[in-house]
Amino acid sequence: MSKILSVLAVAAIGLMACNSSATNNNAADTTAADHTKAAAAQGDSPVQKTGGKKASNEEMMARKQVPIVCWHQIRDWRPKDSKGAKDYIVQIAAFKDHIKMLADSGYHTILPEQLYNYLVYGSALPSKPIMLTFDDTDLDQFTVANPELKKYGFKGVYFVMTVSIGRPHYMSKEQIKQLSDEGNVIASHTWDHHNFKKFAGKDWEIQIDKPTKKLEEITGKKIEYFAYPFGLWNQQGLPELHKRSFKAAFQLAEKRDATDPLMTIRRILDSGYWSTKTLGNNIRGSF
């Protein structure tokens, strides 16, 4: 037990490197309902692949990138939070404002299968597509983020670190299953947030194979997508992901690998210091 807790502590340290009236309330409820209807009309369910010849790496690299945003913790800052830590902690009111801004700006969430089919087969996407992703299994992603996404008919992708499942301040198996059943995507984020660039020997079994099996047992669905801890990856490890039939893998904001774009899909972090305007500018400027 002490060994696992120590691993969790190391992972946590590493991540620090990942006035309204009743009338206004009614208007907000109406707006949320309108966004939900619009999302349904756009068809947020995965687009089926068109078949035919798969795109080359060059063709995939040439396609316009879809904005993908990543969150870790969604909670109010505490006195003990360091300046660096606050980059990875988006406060609750700010998170709600950011999600509302995305809805008001006309964005429609997509899921990994839609992105894969777009990149590989050129399948159509809804207008202003965006992917919303959450790393590390934090409980606030279930209690705060999920209800907020539901207001606007949005779906999310939850990259789960399996060592933390059921521990204090992290999601339980039942909550992960609920997210999956509600149409969100559960994906892999290793067992204990071990650096992908250092994987060797048994690490592939411990960090990839066993967590994948566990998530498949929880959700009853095949796990086909992966996010690199800390966003760190190397070319040497990519064949191991292909060998395990992952369709795509997600890093952070580094340059994509032109020889394997599906395994190096880019995301940006929503900083705890960002306003809605800053987030909007970064989404438009980064993709």
VOPAGU-2260 file (C-alpha; in pm, 1 decimal, decimal comma):
REM VOPAGU-2260
SITE   aa  ch    i         X         Y         Z
SITE  MET   A    0       0,0       0,0       0,0
SITE  SER   A    1     279,2     245,0      91,9
SITE  LYS   A    2     443,6     171,4    -242,2
SITE  ILE   A    3     126,6     259,1    -434,1
SITE  LEU   A    4      73,9     576,4    -232,0
SITE  SER   A    5     431,9     678,6    -304,7
SITE  VAL   A    6     374,0     623,1    -675,9
SITE  LEU   A    7      62,9     837,8    -660,5
SITE  ALA   A    8     255,2    1112,4    -485,4
SITE  VAL   A    9     521,6    1110,0    -755,8
SITE  ALA   A   10     255,6    1121,8   -1026,2
SITE  ALA   A   11      87,1    1416,2    -856,9
SITE  ILE   A   12     413,2    1607,2    -838,5
SITE  GLY   A   13     478,0    1535,7   -1201,8
SITE  LEU   A   14     143,8    1675,5   -1303,4
SITE  MET   A   15     233,6    2005,9   -1148,4
SITE  ALA   A   16     505,7    2014,0   -1422,2
SITE  CYS   A   17     -14,3    1841,5   -1625,3
SITE  ASN   A   18   -2512,9    3811,5    -917,0
SITE  SER   A   19   -2807,3    3667,4   -1112,1
SITE  SER   A   20   -3184,8    3718,7   -1097,6
SITE  ALA   A   21   -3460,9    3460,9   -1154,1
SITE  THR   A   22   -3502,8    3602,6   -1502,5
SITE  ASN   A   23   -3135,7    3551,1   -1578,2
SITE  ASN   A   24   -3153,3    3196,9   -1444,3
SITE  ASN   A   25   -3448,7    3119,0   -1670,6
SITE  ALA   A   26   -3261,8    3264,1   -1967,2
SITE  ALA   A   27   -2958,9    3050,7   -1885,7
SITE  ASP   A   28   -3175,4    2738,2   -1865,2
SITE  THR   A   29   -3329,9    2820,0   -2202,5
SITE  THR   A   30   -2987,3    2875,5   -2356,0
SITE  ALA   A   31   -2862,1    2541,6   -2221,7
SITE  ALA   A   32   -3166,6    2363,8   -2362,8
SITE  ASP   A   33   -3113,5    2529,8   -2700,7
SITE  HIS   A   34   -2750,4    2415,5   -2707,3
SITE  THR   A   35   -2855,5    2061,2   -2617,2
SITE  LYS   A   36   -3103,5    2053,4   -2905,6
SITE  ALA   A   37   -2844,6    2197,2   -3143,3
SITE  ALA   A   38   -2591,0    1932,9   -3042,0
SITE  ALA   A   39   -2844,6    1658,8   -3102,0
SITE  ALA   A   40   -2927,6    1805,1   -3442,0
SITE  GLN   A   41   -2558,8    1809,1   -3534,3
SITE  GLY   A   42   -2530,1    1443,7   -3439,9
SITE  ASP   A   43   -2269,5    1412,9   -3164,8
SITE  SER   A   44   -2277,8    1034,8   -3203,7
SITE  PRO   A   45   -1973,1     892,5   -3381,2
SITE  VAL   A   46   -1973,7     921,1   -3760,3
SITE  GLN   A   47   -1929,8     581,1   -3923,8
SITE  LYS   A   48   -1625,1     537,8   -4140,5
SITE  THR   A   49   -1686,5     580,5   -4510,7
SITE  GLY   A   50   -1473,1     285,1   -4611,8
SITE  GLY   A   51   -1245,5     291,6   -4909,3
SITE  LYS   A   52    -878,1     372,8   -4912,7
SITE  LYS   A   53    -718,2     504,7   -4596,7
SITE  ALA   A   54    -547,4     841,0   -4610,8
SITE  SER   A   55    -169,3     854,0   -4620,3
SITE  ASN   A   56      24,2    1014,9   -4335,8
SITE  GLU   A   57      80,7    1316,2   -4560,2
SITE  GLU   A   58    -293,1    1348,5   -4624,6
SITE  MET   A   59    -373,6    1323,4   -4253,7
SITE  MET   A   60    -113,0    1585,8   -4171,2
SITE  ALA   A   61    -265,5    1814,6   -4432,8
SITE  ARG   A   62    -615,0    1800,9   -4282,2
SITE  LYS   A   63    -710,6    2093,1   -4059,4
SITE  GLN   A   64    -646,7    2008,5   -3695,2
SITE  VAL   A   65    -948,1    1979,2   -3466,6
SITE  PRO   A   66    -919,4    2176,7   -3140,4
SITE  ILE   A   67    -873,4    1949,0   -2838,8
SITE  VAL   A   68    -870,3    2088,2   -2484,9
SITE  CYS   A   69    -738,2    1905,7   -2177,8
SITE  TRP   A   70    -825,2    1950,3   -1809,2
SITE  HIS   A   71    -686,4    1791,9   -1494,5
SITE  GLN   A   72    -834,3    1926,5   -1170,7
SITE  ILE   A   73   -1149,8    2137,4   -1156,6
SITE  ARG   A   74   -1177,2    2288,8    -811,3
SITE  ASP   A   75   -1122,3    2614,9    -628,8
SITE  TRP   A   76    -765,0    2705,7    -540,1
SITE  ARG   A   77    -640,4    2633,6    -189,7
SITE  PRO   A   78    -384,3    2835,3      10,1
SITE  LYS   A   79    -128,5    2553,6     -20,9
SITE  ASP   A   80    -153,7    2537,8    -403,5
SITE  SER   A   81     170,3    2654,1    -563,2
SITE  LYS   A   82     186,9    2901,9    -848,2
SITE  GLY   A   83     279,7    2619,4   -1084,6
SITE  ALA   A   84       4,1    2392,7    -957,9
SITE  LYS   A   85    -259,9    2654,6   -1034,7
SITE  ASP   A   86    -185,4    2614,0   -1405,3
SITE  TYR   A   87    -342,2    2266,2   -1379,7
SITE  ILE   A   88    -632,0    2361,2   -1151,3
SITE  VAL   A   89    -921,1    2539,8   -1322,0
SITE  GLN   A   90   -1154,9    2688,0   -1064,3
SITE  ILE   A   91   -1517,8    2579,0   -1073,3
SITE  ALA   A   92   -1672,7    2911,7   -1175,8
SITE  ALA   A   93   -1406,8    2960,5   -1443,0
SITE  PHE   A   94   -1462,6    2611,3   -1580,7
SITE  LYS   A   95   -1836,5    2674,7   -1608,6
SITE  ASP   A   96   -1769,6    3004,2   -1786,2
SITE  HIS   A   97   -1528,6    2833,8   -2026,4
SITE  ILE   A   98   -1776,6    2560,2   -2119,4
SITE  LYS   A   99   -2054,7    2815,5   -2166,8
SITE  MET   A  100   -1823,0    3020,1   -2389,3
SITE  LEU   A  101   -1759,1    2715,3   -2609,2
SITE  ALA   A  102   -2132,8    2653,5   -2641,9
SITE  ASP   A  103   -2212,4    3019,6   -2707,2
SITE  SER   A  104   -1935,6    3026,5   -2970,7
SITE  GLY   A  105   -2106,5    2748,4   -3163,2
SITE  TYR   A  106   -1866,5    2461,9   -3090,8
SITE  HIS   A  107   -1993,6    2104,9   -3112,6
SITE  THR   A  108   -1814,6    1826,2   -2928,9
SITE  ILE   A  109   -1688,0    1522,4   -3112,5
SITE  LEU   A  110   -1548,7    1193,5   -2984,0
SITE  PRO   A  111   -1230,8    1006,3   -3081,9
SITE  GLU   A  112   -1401,7     777,3   -3332,0
SITE  GLN   A  113   -1527,7    1079,4   -3523,0
SITE  LEU   A  114   -1181,8    1233,0   -3523,0
SITE  TYR   A  115   -1026,5     905,0   -3638,7
SITE  ASN   A  116   -1274,4     870,3   -3924,8
SITE  TYR   A  117   -1215,2    1232,2   -4025,2
SITE  LEU   A  118    -837,9    1190,7   -4032,8
SITE  VAL   A  119    -831,1     845,3   -4193,5
SITE  TYR   A  120   -1134,0     850,4   -4424,2
SITE  GLY   A  121   -1218,1    1219,0   -4459,9
SITE  SER   A  122   -1556,8    1174,6   -4288,9
SITE  ALA   A  123   -1758,4    1490,0   -4228,9
SITE  LEU   A  124   -1760,4    1659,8   -3889,2
SITE  PRO   A  125   -2017,6    1895,5   -3734,2
SITE  SER   A  126   -1958,1    2267,0   -3767,9
SITE  LYS   A  127   -1688,0    2402,5   -3533,8
SITE  PRO   A  128   -1586,9    2063,9   -3392,3
SITE  ILE   A  129   -1397,5    2041,8   -3064,9
SITE  MET   A  130   -1291,4    1760,3   -2832,9
SITE  LEU   A  131   -1301,8    1800,7   -2453,7
SITE  THR   A  132   -1065,6    1570,2   -2263,6
SITE  PHE   A  133    -997,5    1502,4   -1895,8
SITE  ASP   A  134    -686,7    1332,0   -1754,9
SITE  ASP   A  135    -612,5    1137,5   -1433,9
SITE  THR   A  136    -954,1    1022,4   -1303,1
SITE  ASP   A  137   -1010,0    1310,6   -1057,5
SITE  LEU   A  138   -1351,1    1294,4    -889,0
SITE  ASP   A  139   -1430,5    1656,5    -978,8
SITE  GLN   A  140   -1438,9    1552,8   -1343,5
SITE  PHE   A  141   -1747,8    1346,9   -1257,1
SITE  THR   A  142   -1909,2    1577,5   -1000,7
SITE  VAL   A  143   -1836,0    1914,1   -1167,1
SITE  ALA   A  144   -1735,8    1866,3   -1531,7
SITE  ASN   A  145   -1985,1    1601,4   -1638,7
SITE  PRO   A  146   -2298,2    1787,9   -1519,5
SITE  GLU   A  147   -2171,0    2106,3   -1683,0
SITE  LEU   A  148   -2111,3    1933,1   -2016,1
SITE  LYS   A  149   -2459,5    1782,3   -2000,5
SITE  LYS   A  150   -2615,9    2130,9   -1985,7
SITE  TYR   A  151   -2503,9    2193,1   -2341,3
SITE  GLY   A  152   -2534,2    1843,5   -2485,3
SITE  PHE   A  153   -2156,0    1805,6   -2480,3
SITE  LYS   A  154   -1966,6    1477,1   -2448,5
SITE  GLY   A  155   -1617,1    1426,3   -2310,9
SITE  VAL   A  156   -1321,5    1189,0   -2323,0
SITE  TYR   A  157   -1190,7    1066,0   -1988,2
SITE  PHE   A  158    -833,7     932,0   -1981,5
SITE  VAL   A  159    -825,1     709,7   -1674,4
SITE  MET   A  160    -522,0     630,9   -1457,5
SITE  THR   A  161    -632,6     295,6   -1314,9
SITE  VAL   A  162    -419,7     287,0    -996,4
SITE  SER   A  163    -635,7     565,6    -852,3
SITE  ILE   A  164    -979,7     413,3    -921,8
SITE  GLY   A  165   -1187,4     407,5    -604,6
SITE  ARG   A  166    -936,2     602,6    -394,6
SITE  PRO   A  167   -1032,4     923,1    -209,5
SITE  HIS   A  168   -1082,2    1218,8    -447,2
SITE  TYR   A  169   -1085,3     989,7    -753,6
SITE  MET   A  170   -1366,0     827,7    -949,9
SITE  SER   A  171   -1507,8     486,3    -865,2
SITE  LYS   A  172   -1570,9     201,0   -1108,0
SITE  GLU   A  173   -1941,7     281,9   -1096,6
SITE  GLN   A  174   -1884,5     646,1   -1189,6
SITE  ILE   A  175   -1654,3     553,0   -1477,0
SITE  LYS   A  176   -1916,3     306,4   -1600,7
SITE  GLN   A  177   -2184,6     577,8   -1578,7
SITE  LEU   A  178   -1977,8     817,8   -1787,7
SITE  SER   A  179   -1935,6     548,7   -2050,3
SITE  ASP   A  180   -2303,9     453,1   -2046,2
SITE  GLU   A  181   -2399,7     819,3   -2093,0
SITE  GLY   A  182   -2209,6     833,7   -2422,3
SITE  ASN   A  183   -1874,9     968,9   -2310,8
SITE  VAL   A  184   -1554,8     785,5   -2401,3
SITE  ILE   A  185   -1331,5     615,0   -2145,8
SITE  ALA   A  186    -970,8     580,2   -2260,5
SITE  SER   A  187    -635,4     469,3   -2123,7
SITE  HIS   A  188    -384,0     682,3   -1930,9
SITE  THR   A  189    -159,3     404,3   -1789,6
SITE  TRP   A  190    -168,8     241,6   -1447,3
SITE  ASP   A  191      19,6     499,6   -1239,8
SITE  HIS   A  192     117,5     783,4   -1475,8
SITE  HIS   A  193     459,5     637,1   -1553,0
SITE  ASN   A  194     661,1     827,3   -1815,9
SITE  PHE   A  195     595,4     662,5   -2154,5
SITE  LYS   A  196     946,0     747,9   -2274,1
SITE  LYS   A  197    1088,3     521,2   -2003,6
SITE  PHE   A  198     874,2     213,6   -2073,6
SITE  ALA   A  199    1076,0    -106,2   -2093,6
SITE  GLY   A  200    1021,3    -478,1   -2040,0
SITE  LYS   A  201     725,6    -546,2   -1809,0
SITE  ASP   A  202     616,0    -181,8   -1822,9
SITE  TRP   A  203     409,7    -252,9   -2133,1
SITE  GLU   A  204     208,8    -512,5   -1945,8
SITE  ILE   A  205     181,1    -313,3   -1622,7
SITE  GLN   A  206     114,8      29,0   -1774,3
SITE  ILE   A  207     -83,0     -62,4   -2087,1
SITE  ASP   A  208    -213,4    -419,4   -2104,0
SITE  LYS   A  209    -353,1    -459,3   -1752,8
SITE  PRO   A  210    -511,6    -110,4   -1736,5
SITE  THR   A  211    -670,5    -165,6   -2078,6
SITE  LYS   A  212    -821,8    -494,0   -1964,0
SITE  LYS   A  213    -949,3    -335,8   -1642,5
SITE  LEU   A  214   -1118,2     -48,1   -1824,5
SITE  GLU   A  215   -1276,2    -288,6   -2071,9
SITE  GLU   A  216   -1414,0    -492,2   -1780,8
SITE  ILE   A  217   -1558,0    -177,2   -1621,3
SITE  THR   A  218   -1715,7     -29,2   -1934,9
SITE  GLY   A  219   -1792,1    -342,9   -2134,3
SITE  LYS   A  220   -1639,1    -165,3   -2435,0
SITE  LYS   A  221   -1313,2    -192,9   -2627,0
SITE  ILE   A  222   -1051,6      62,6   -2519,8
SITE  GLU   A  223    -901,3     208,6   -2836,8
SITE  TYR   A  224    -750,5     544,3   -2738,3
SITE  PHE   A  225    -459,5     648,2   -2518,1
SITE  ALA   A  226    -313,7     966,8   -2368,0
SITE  TYR   A  227      54,3     998,6   -2277,6
SITE  PRO   A  228     129,5    1087,3   -1912,3
SITE  PHE   A  229     272,6    1439,2   -1899,8
SITE  GLY   A  230     213,9    1447,4   -2279,3
SITE  LEU   A  231     554,9    1281,2   -2324,8
SITE  TRP   A  232     616,5    1026,1   -2601,2
SITE  ASN   A  233     892,1     888,1   -2821,4
SITE  GLN   A  234     899,7     721,3   -3161,8
SITE  GLN   A  235    1042,8     399,3   -3022,2
SITE  GLY   A  236     726,4     331,1   -2824,0
SITE  LEU   A  237     471,4     402,3   -3097,0
SITE  PRO   A  238     491,3      53,1   -3256,8
SITE  GLU   A  239     392,5     -93,7   -2918,1
SITE  LEU   A  240      68,4     106,7   -2927,0
SITE  HIS   A  241      -2,8     -11,1   -3281,6
SITE  LYS   A  242      69,2    -368,2   -3173,6
SITE  ARG   A  243    -201,8    -329,6   -2909,7
SITE  SER   A  244    -452,8    -200,5   -3167,3
SITE  PHE   A  245    -487,6     152,5   -3033,3
SITE  LYS   A  246    -641,3     367,5   -3304,5
SITE  ALA   A  247    -494,1     695,7   -3183,1
SITE  ALA   A  248    -294,5     848,5   -2900,4
SITE  PHE   A  249    -299,4    1201,1   -2760,7
SITE  GLN   A  250      -5,7    1412,3   -2646,9
SITE  LEU   A  251     -11,0    1779,1   -2548,6
SITE  ALA   A  252     105,4    2073,3   -2759,4
SITE  GLU   A  253     428,0    1934,9   -2907,7
SITE  LYS   A  254     479,4    1899,3   -3281,7
SITE  ARG   A  255     312,1    1595,1   -3437,8
SITE  ASP   A  256     515,9    1309,4   -3582,2
SITE  ALA   A  257     467,6    1332,8   -3958,8
SITE  THR   A  258     535,2     958,1   -3990,0
SITE  ASP   A  259     268,0     868,1   -3732,8
SITE  PRO   A  260      16,0    1150,7   -3691,7
SITE  LEU   A  261    -254,0     930,2   -3538,8
SITE  MET   A  262     -30,6     849,2   -3242,8
SITE  THR   A  263      72,6    1209,1   -3179,5
SITE  ILE   A  264    -252,5    1405,0   -3188,3
SITE  ARG   A  265    -217,6    1745,9   -3022,2
SITE  ARG   A  266    -411,0    1896,8   -2731,5
SITE  ILE   A  267    -379,6    2216,4   -2529,6
SITE  LEU   A  268    -421,3    2259,5   -2153,5
SITE  ASP   A  269    -682,2    2500,4   -2022,6
SITE  SER   A  270    -480,9    2694,2   -1763,2
SITE  GLY   A  271    -618,9    2795,4   -1427,3
SITE  TYR   A  272    -502,4    3147,2   -1510,0
SITE  TRP   A  273    -694,3    3179,3   -1836,5
SITE  SER   A  274   -1004,3    3387,9   -1891,1
SITE  THR   A  275   -1270,6    3278,9   -2139,8
SITE  LYS   A  276   -1117,6    3520,0   -2391,3
SITE  THR   A  277    -770,6    3371,4   -2343,8
SITE  LEU   A  278    -901,0    3018,1   -2388,0
SITE  GLY   A  279   -1088,2    3117,4   -2703,0
SITE  ASN   A  280    -779,5    3287,0   -2846,8
SITE  ASN   A  281    -561,1    2985,7   -2769,1
SITE  ILE   A  282    -805,4    2744,1   -2931,8
SITE  ARG   A  283    -815,7    2951,0   -3248,2
SITE  GLY   A  284    -439,5    3012,8   -3249,7
SITE  SER   A  285    -320,6    2662,1   -3165,7
SITE  PHE   A  286    -512,8    2465,0   -3424,0
